Every structure is written in structure tokens, then in C-alpha cells.
Amino acid sequence: MKVLVGTDAWRPQVNGVVRTLGSLARAAGKLGVEIDFLSPDGFWTFPVPTYPGLRLALPRRKRIAERIERARPDAIHIATEGPIGHAIRAYCLRVGRPFTTSYTTRFPEYISARSPIPAAWIYNALRRFHAAAAVTMVATPSLMTELSARGFTNLGMWTRGVDVDLFRPDRAIDLGFPRPIFMSVGRVAVEKNLPAFLSLDLPGTKVIIGAGPQEAELKRRFPDAKFLGQLDNGILAAHLAAADVFVFPSLTDTFGIVQLEALASGVPIAAFPVTGPKDVVANNPIGVLNDDLRTACMQALWISREACREFALRYSWENSARQFIGHARKAAQSGARAIESAMATADDAHETAGQSLVPGCNTRVTHEHSI
């Protein structure tokens, strides 16, 4: 089976969507499923206003159709609702091909945080976008409940995983900072709500790993915090394992894969009780959720690092890939049935072409026999 995944978010961007898709491809390959990507590669791109590090492609729909037809996939999945996602959706609707989508980013909240556009307007547009999909995949039960209440339909679960070989406690290094170390990892952008963490009165050291448009501003506002920039793979894993508490102040993430990476590193979570943290932490003794983030941070210091690691071992990218493949296969099979039905109808029409009904009879006869 071959699945073509269309995405507006792609390398060199570092975010949850890109990391999820890369992990999906590796895990699906082990299950005998090839994941191909229709990404901004090969298209002209432009920087997103207010976020110059993020670029979007503006492909011609003819070229999108050519790329899809050249790939000859068994199934099509649209991972993002940007220009590439819209172009692929238009192609699938035009040729009558089923496809799946995923809801991975809270664009309504992100856009409203940067502009006067009401979130409700954007939700209406997203609901129409996803309504045409055979399945819209979401990462958590609480997000599924929320979207369902907003009128989204055909929702299906697609959980996330973690690389427990890369992220593990024994990778920890000595950062040389006063302890305890409270750390947050991710884009340094307004939607991540980092001031809610950086403004807290906490002992030890506050550390931010990541890059983004708000970095310079936050460095000026919070000079005592340590901003380490963008770190990847083993270097990130070594720093993450060195933390005492992983602080996740975001109110808008749909999941937050880095939470699982922290837990796999033996680091407990402190967060607000919102979608994402609620689904990962829930009632498990691996973190503290509290509307008072400082209380959550301080109480998380007492959580067992071994319990965090054991919890993370339950998650695997292979299980995540199996869920994704199941949804994609279902859509592919429905498409195959539609094609077979259309071919059968065409064959019937061909067989009965040139025939007429004998008046008063339900049996068709050929012109030759009726002469």
C-alpha cells in the first residue's frame, strides 16, 4: 500500500506536524506501507506574515494534479489546511476520489492571536474543509469531543507516539544551571503562552529550548531565563533529560508530542488542565495539571521519574501508524468500490447501447431482432 500525504508544513521547519509525519513514515515503512509526501519542495514559497521563519507554497493546481497522478497512490491524506491541502482537496473532489484529513493545529486560535479575525469564522471554514473527508483524524478524545461539538463529522482517532530509544533518562547531561531546572521546549511564538511560565516565581532555573518570532522579545522581558535556541535529536534528548520538570504552558496545542518525549526522558509534566495535557497526563502519576501553573511546577518536583518513563513506554509510533493506516485503507477501499461500481455501470451502458424496449414488455431486445 502507498499513501500520499499532502502537507504545507515541511522541513526545514521544526514543529509537531513535521516531526509526526517523519515518525509516521518510518513506522509505516516497517509495517509494509510506503508514505510519500507532496510537500512545498519544488514549489515557489513565501514567508508567512508575522512568522518569517515559516514559509508557504502557492502551487498551481495543474502541477498538484500532475504530482498526484505521477505518484499513483492507493490512498491520499491531507495533513494541513494550507494552499497545498486545498489544492489536493480540490483535485480529489473533481475526480471523485475519497481522501482523509487530520486536524493537527488550532489555526483559529493562532490566527486570532495575531489578527482581529474571529476564531468562529475560521472554525466555520475548517469545518467545511474537513467535511468532505472520509475521516478526519484527531490526536485525543477531548479534541474529538470539542470538534464534534463544533459540528465536525467523520472523526477518527490517530494518537501519537514517542521514540523511547532516543529520549531516555540516561542521556542527561550536566547543564551547569542552578537546580531545580524547569524546562519548556517548542516554538517560541505567541500561541505557546510562554510568558505564563517565564513570569512565575520559581526556584532554580527556567530554560527555553526552541526558536521563533517571539524569542527576541522574551529575552528582553525575562533576562534571567536561559534561551538555548533550536536543538535537535540527541542534543535535544540530552538537554531534556537534564530537566527536573517539563513545563507546558500552551493553551492551544492539540496534543504536544514533546510531552511524551519529556516523559520518556523521565521528566514529569506541569501544565494547565486543557486539551493535550488532559489527554496525556489525565489521572496518571506523571504530572500535575493546575490552573495555578506555579503550583503545578512545584508539585511536579515530587513525581517519580521512573513512573514517567514507564508510562511513556506504552506509546509507540508503530501503534500510531497502525491507526493511521487503518483509516487510510478504509478510504482507499471505499474509493476502489466506487471505481468498480462506475466501471460496472459503464459496462452495462455499453451492453445495452443501441437497444430499445418492446412496447408493453420489460425485456430489452437488439435492433437486429426487432426488425
C-alpha positions as CSV (number, residue, x, y, z in Angstrom):
1,M,0.0,0.0,0.0
2,K,1.2,3.5,-0.9
3,V,-0.2,6.6,0.8
4,L,0.4,10.1,-0.5
5,V,0.4,12.7,2.3
6,G,-0.1,16.3,1.4
7,T,1.4,18.8,3.8
8,D,2.1,22.6,3.8
9,A,4.4,22.1,6.8
10,W,7.7,20.5,5.9
11,R,11.5,20.6,6.6
12,P,13.4,22.6,7.5
13,Q,10.5,23.7,9.7
14,V,10.7,22.1,13.2
15,N,7.2,21.5,14.6
16,G,4.8,18.9,15.7
17,V,3.3,18.3,12.3
18,V,6.7,17.8,10.6
19,R,8.0,15.5,13.4
20,T,4.8,13.5,13.4
21,L,4.9,12.9,9.7
22,G,8.5,11.9,9.7
23,S,7.9,9.4,12.5
24,L,4.8,8.1,10.7
25,A,6.8,7.4,7.6
26,R,9.4,5.5,9.4
27,A,6.9,3.4,11.4
28,A,4.7,2.7,8.4
29,G,7.6,1.5,6.4
30,K,8.2,-1.2,9.0
31,L,4.6,-2.3,8.5
32,G,5.0,-2.6,4.7
33,V,3.3,0.7,3.9
34,E,5.0,3.4,1.9
35,I,4.4,7.0,2.8
36,D,5.1,9.5,0.1
37,F,4.9,13.3,0.6
38,L,3.5,16.1,-1.6
39,S,5.2,19.0,0.2
40,P,6.3,22.5,-0.6
41,D,9.5,21.0,-2.1
42,G,9.7,22.1,-5.8
43,F,7.2,25.0,-5.4
44,W,7.8,28.7,-5.0
45,T,7.3,29.7,-1.4
46,F,6.7,32.9,0.6
47,P,7.2,33.9,4.2
48,V,4.1,33.9,6.4
49,P,3.3,37.4,7.8
50,T,4.3,37.8,11.5
51,Y,6.2,34.5,11.2
52,P,9.1,34.9,8.7
53,G,10.7,31.6,9.6
54,L,7.6,29.8,8.3
55,R,7.1,29.6,4.5
56,L,4.1,28.5,2.5
57,A,3.9,27.3,-1.1
58,L,1.5,28.6,-3.7
59,P,1.3,25.7,-6.2
60,R,-0.7,25.7,-9.4
61,R,-3.5,23.1,-9.2
62,K,-2.4,21.6,-12.5
63,R,1.0,20.8,-11.0
64,I,-0.6,19.3,-7.9
65,A,-2.7,17.0,-10.2
66,E,0.5,16.0,-12.1
67,R,2.3,15.2,-8.9
68,I,-0.6,13.1,-7.6
69,E,-1.0,11.2,-10.8
70,R,2.7,10.6,-11.1
71,A,2.8,9.2,-7.6
72,R,-0.1,6.8,-8.3
73,P,-1.0,6.4,-4.6
74,D,-3.5,3.9,-3.2
75,A,-4.7,6.5,-0.6
76,I,-4.5,10.2,-0.2
77,H,-4.2,12.0,3.1
78,I,-4.3,15.8,3.7
79,A,-2.3,16.8,6.8
80,T,-2.7,20.6,6.7
81,E,-5.3,23.1,5.6
82,G,-3.0,25.4,3.7
83,P,-2.6,26.0,-0.1
84,I,-1.3,22.5,-0.8
85,G,-4.0,20.9,1.3
86,H,-6.7,22.9,-0.5
87,A,-5.3,22.1,-3.9
88,I,-5.2,18.4,-3.2
89,R,-8.8,18.5,-1.8
90,A,-10.0,20.2,-4.9
91,Y,-8.3,17.6,-7.1
92,C,-9.9,14.7,-5.1
93,L,-13.4,16.3,-5.3
94,R,-13.0,16.9,-9.0
95,V,-12.1,13.3,-9.8
96,G,-14.4,11.8,-7.2
97,R,-11.6,10.3,-5.1
98,P,-12.0,9.7,-1.3
99,F,-9.4,11.2,1.0
100,T,-8.6,11.5,4.7
101,T,-7.6,14.6,6.6
102,S,-6.1,15.4,10.0
103,Y,-6.8,18.2,12.4
104,T,-3.4,18.9,14.0
105,T,-3.2,22.7,14.5
106,R,-5.5,25.2,16.2
107,F,-5.4,27.7,13.4
108,P,-8.5,29.6,14.7
109,E,-6.7,30.4,18.0
110,Y,-3.3,31.0,16.3
111,I,-4.7,33.4,13.7
112,S,-6.9,35.2,16.3
113,A,-3.9,35.8,18.5
114,R,-2.2,37.6,15.6
115,S,-5.1,39.4,13.9
116,P,-8.7,40.7,14.5
117,I,-10.3,37.7,12.7
118,P,-12.8,35.9,15.0
119,A,-11.9,32.3,15.7
120,A,-15.5,31.3,14.9
121,W,-15.1,32.4,11.3
122,I,-12.0,30.2,10.9
123,Y,-13.7,27.3,12.6
124,N,-16.5,27.6,10.0
125,A,-14.0,27.5,7.2
126,L,-12.2,24.5,8.7
127,R,-15.4,22.6,9.2
128,R,-16.3,23.0,5.5
129,F,-12.8,21.9,4.6
130,H,-12.8,18.7,6.6
131,A,-16.5,17.8,5.9
132,A,-15.5,16.4,2.5
133,A,-13.1,13.9,4.1
134,A,-13.9,10.2,4.6
135,V,-12.2,10.5,8.0
136,T,-10.8,13.5,9.9
137,M,-8.1,12.2,12.2
138,V,-7.6,13.8,15.7
139,A,-5.0,13.0,18.3
140,T,-7.0,13.0,21.6
141,P,-10.5,12.1,22.9
142,S,-11.0,15.6,24.3
143,L,-10.2,17.2,20.9
144,M,-12.6,14.9,19.3
145,T,-15.3,15.9,21.7
146,E,-14.6,19.6,21.2
147,L,-14.6,19.4,17.4
148,S,-17.8,17.3,17.4
149,A,-19.5,20.0,19.4
150,R,-18.4,22.5,16.8
151,G,-20.1,20.5,14.0
152,F,-17.2,18.4,12.7
153,T,-18.1,15.0,11.5
154,N,-16.5,11.7,10.5
155,L,-13.9,12.0,13.2
156,G,-11.4,9.2,14.0
157,M,-8.6,8.7,16.5
158,W,-4.9,8.9,15.4
159,T,-2.8,9.0,18.6
160,R,0.9,10.0,18.7
161,G,4.0,8.1,19.8
162,V,7.5,8.7,21.1
163,D,11.0,7.3,20.2
164,V,11.9,5.8,23.6
165,D,15.3,4.8,22.3
166,L,16.2,8.4,21.5
167,F,14.5,10.0,24.6
168,R,15.6,8.3,27.8
169,P,16.8,9.3,31.2
170,D,20.4,8.1,30.8
171,R,21.1,10.7,28.2
172,A,21.0,13.5,30.8
173,I,24.0,15.9,30.8
174,D,25.1,18.5,33.4
175,L,23.8,21.8,32.1
176,G,25.6,23.7,34.9
177,F,22.4,25.6,35.9
178,P,21.1,26.0,39.5
179,R,18.5,23.4,40.2
180,P,15.7,22.7,40.0
181,I,15.6,23.1,36.2
182,F,12.1,23.9,34.8
183,M,12.2,23.5,31.0
184,S,9.9,24.2,28.1
185,V,10.5,23.0,24.5
186,G,8.8,24.2,21.4
187,R,8.2,27.2,19.1
188,V,8.9,30.5,20.7
189,A,5.7,32.1,19.5
190,V,2.7,33.8,21.0
191,E,0.4,30.8,20.8
192,K,2.7,28.8,23.1
193,N,1.8,31.1,26.0
194,L,5.4,31.1,27.3
195,P,5.1,34.3,29.5
196,A,2.7,32.3,31.7
197,F,5.8,30.1,32.5
198,L,8.6,32.7,32.4
199,S,6.8,35.1,34.7
200,L,6.4,32.5,37.5
201,D,8.4,32.9,40.8
202,L,10.2,29.6,40.8
203,P,13.5,28.4,42.4
204,G,16.4,27.3,40.3
205,T,16.4,28.0,36.5
206,K,13.9,28.4,33.8
207,V,15.1,27.1,30.4
208,I,13.6,27.6,26.9
209,I,14.6,25.4,24.0
210,G,13.4,26.4,20.6
211,A,13.2,29.3,18.2
212,G,10.5,31.6,16.8
213,P,9.3,35.1,16.3
214,Q,8.8,35.9,20.0
215,E,12.3,35.0,21.0
216,A,13.9,38.4,21.0
217,E,11.0,39.9,22.9
218,L,11.0,37.3,25.6
219,K,14.8,37.5,26.1
220,R,14.4,41.2,26.8
221,R,11.4,40.7,29.1
222,F,12.9,37.7,31.0
223,P,16.7,38.2,31.2
224,D,17.1,35.6,33.9
225,A,15.8,32.7,31.8
226,K,18.1,30.6,29.7
227,F,17.3,30.6,26.0
228,L,19.2,27.8,24.3
229,G,17.8,28.1,20.8
230,Q,16.8,25.2,18.5
231,L,18.3,21.8,19.4
232,D,17.6,18.5,17.6
233,N,17.8,14.8,18.1
234,G,20.4,13.6,20.5
235,I,21.4,17.1,21.7
236,L,17.7,17.9,22.5
237,A,17.3,14.5,24.2
238,A,20.3,15.1,26.4
239,H,19.1,18.5,27.5
240,L,15.5,17.4,28.0
241,A,16.6,14.5,30.3
242,A,18.6,17.0,32.4
243,A,15.4,18.9,33.4
244,D,13.6,18.4,36.7
245,V,10.2,19.4,35.4
246,F,8.9,19.9,31.9
247,V,6.6,22.9,31.8
248,F,3.9,23.0,29.1
249,P,2.1,26.4,29.3
250,S,0.3,26.2,25.9
251,L,-3.5,26.5,26.0
252,T,-3.9,25.7,22.3
253,D,-1.9,22.6,21.4
254,T,-4.0,19.7,20.0
255,F,-1.5,17.2,21.6
256,G,2.1,18.2,22.2
257,I,4.4,15.4,21.3
258,V,7.1,16.9,23.3
259,Q,5.2,15.9,26.4
260,L,5.7,12.2,25.6
261,E,9.4,13.0,24.8
262,A,9.8,14.5,28.3
263,L,8.1,11.6,30.0
264,A,10.3,9.1,28.1
265,S,13.2,11.1,29.4
266,G,11.9,10.6,32.9
267,V,10.8,14.2,33.3
268,P,7.3,14.9,34.9
269,I,4.9,17.5,33.4
270,A,3.5,20.7,34.8
271,A,0.7,22.2,32.7
272,F,-2.8,23.7,32.6
273,P,-5.7,21.3,32.5
274,V,-6.5,21.8,28.8
275,T,-6.7,19.6,25.7
276,G,-3.4,17.9,25.2
277,P,-2.1,17.7,28.8
278,K,-5.5,16.4,29.9
279,D,-5.3,13.6,27.5
280,V,-1.6,12.7,28.1
281,V,-1.5,13.2,31.9
282,A,-5.1,12.6,32.9
283,N,-5.1,10.9,36.3
284,N,-1.7,9.2,35.8
285,P,1.0,10.0,38.4
286,I,3.3,11.5,35.8
287,G,2.5,15.2,36.1
288,V,0.4,17.9,37.7
289,L,-2.4,19.9,36.0
290,N,-3.5,23.0,37.7
291,D,-4.9,26.4,36.7
292,D,-2.2,27.8,39.0
293,L,0.9,26.8,36.9
294,R,3.3,27.6,39.7
295,T,1.6,25.1,42.0
296,A,1.8,22.5,39.2
297,C,5.5,23.2,38.8
298,M,6.3,22.8,42.4
299,Q,4.2,19.7,43.0
300,A,5.7,18.0,39.9
301,L,9.1,18.1,41.6
302,W,7.9,15.2,43.8
303,I,6.8,12.9,41.0
304,S,8.7,9.7,40.3
305,R,10.9,9.9,37.2
306,E,10.7,6.1,36.9
307,A,6.9,6.3,36.7
308,C,7.2,8.9,33.9
309,R,9.5,6.6,31.9
310,E,7.3,3.5,32.4
311,F,4.2,5.4,31.2
312,A,6.0,6.6,28.0
313,L,6.9,3.0,27.1
314,R,3.2,2.3,26.5
315,Y,3.3,4.6,23.5
316,S,4.9,3.6,20.2
317,W,4.9,5.2,16.7
318,E,4.1,1.7,15.4
319,N,0.7,1.7,17.1
320,S,0.2,5.3,15.9
321,A,1.0,4.2,12.3
322,R,-1.4,1.3,12.6
323,Q,-4.3,3.7,13.4
324,F,-3.4,6.0,10.5
325,I,-3.1,3.1,8.1
326,G,-6.4,1.7,9.1
327,H,-8.2,5.0,8.3
328,A,-6.3,5.4,5.0
329,R,-7.0,1.8,3.9
330,K,-10.7,2.3,4.6
331,A,-10.9,5.4,2.4
332,A,-8.8,3.6,-0.3
333,Q,-11.2,0.6,-0.3
334,S,-14.3,2.9,-0.5
335,G,-12.6,4.6,-3.5
336,A,-11.9,1.2,-5.1
337,R,-15.5,0.2,-4.7
338,A,-16.7,3.4,-6.2
339,I,-14.5,2.9,-9.2
340,E,-15.7,-0.7,-9.6
341,S,-19.3,0.5,-9.4
342,A,-18.7,3.1,-12.0
343,M,-17.0,0.6,-14.3
344,A,-19.9,-1.8,-13.9
345,T,-22.3,0.9,-14.8
346,A,-20.3,1.8,-17.8
347,D,-20.2,-1.8,-18.9
348,D,-24.0,-2.1,-18.5
349,A,-24.5,1.0,-20.5
350,H,-22.2,-0.3,-23.2
351,E,-24.0,-3.7,-23.4
352,T,-27.4,-2.0,-23.7
353,A,-26.3,0.7,-26.1
354,G,-28.5,0.7,-29.2
355,Q,-31.2,-1.4,-27.6
356,S,-34.9,-0.5,-27.2
357,L,-37.8,-1.7,-25.1
358,V,-40.6,-3.6,-26.8
359,P,-43.8,-1.7,-26.0
360,G,-45.6,-3.3,-23.1
361,C,-42.6,-5.5,-22.2
362,N,-39.7,-5.1,-19.7
363,T,-37.2,-7.1,-21.8
364,R,-34.7,-5.4,-24.0
365,V,-34.1,-6.8,-27.5
366,T,-31.5,-5.8,-30.1
367,H,-32.4,-3.8,-33.1
368,E,-31.4,-6.7,-35.3
369,H,-34.1,-8.9,-33.7
370,S,-36.7,-6.2,-33.8
371,I,-36.5,-5.6,-37.4
